[in-house]
């Protein structure tokens, strides 16, 4: 497998309320091969979310660069980064961030609409993805009518629906019990095998890390393998 994502010398600083500076990331180097499940581990405040936001072009580093699929994405304009995220990347969050007034099907179909997928293809792909995550009988249910695990499966179906090259998942199993969390990890694995997906996720759960191809540890903004 070739390297699909490479971060070099990533540093990020934030100014806090008293005017002091916090070094959230310090000289981070990281490589991710295509078709892998990579975990970023570390306690709260270690810099995991900051790093995943930079890797996913949601934030820019103060120093360093990120090359994704052969392009330096840190030098792209905001509109170019928007297009990149819309077509080649996807995100899964701990909070799932589903539209509460939409059904499971409508949540996935809406994401495909934003990606510019034609209507007939949207309908077919939305149903296909929800079936793949085991929710073929729950498509017409709204998030409030679904369990936490079911909501996260909708979020995964939505994330993979437009066939991105990489999915960034920030603590996707943190609010789930271990069996449900393992089921979510298996879904990621299934999509890696069937669609050549690459997944980069943050976690503090040792059980989830055992399923990863590679684990990076973050501590005080510094990365180690």
Buried (B, 14 or more C-beta within 10 A) or exposed (E): EEBBBBBBEBBBBEEEEEEEEEBBBBBBEBBBBBBBBBBBBBEEBBBBBBBBBBBBBBBBBEBBBBBBBEEEBBEBEEEEBEEBBBBBBBBBBBEBEBEEEBBBBBBBBBBBBEBEBEEEEBBEBBBEBBEBBBBEEBBEBBBEEBEEBBBBBBBBBBBBBBBBBBBBBBBBBBBBEEEBBBBBBEBBBBBBEEEEBBBBBBBBBEEBBEBBBBBBBBEEBBBEE
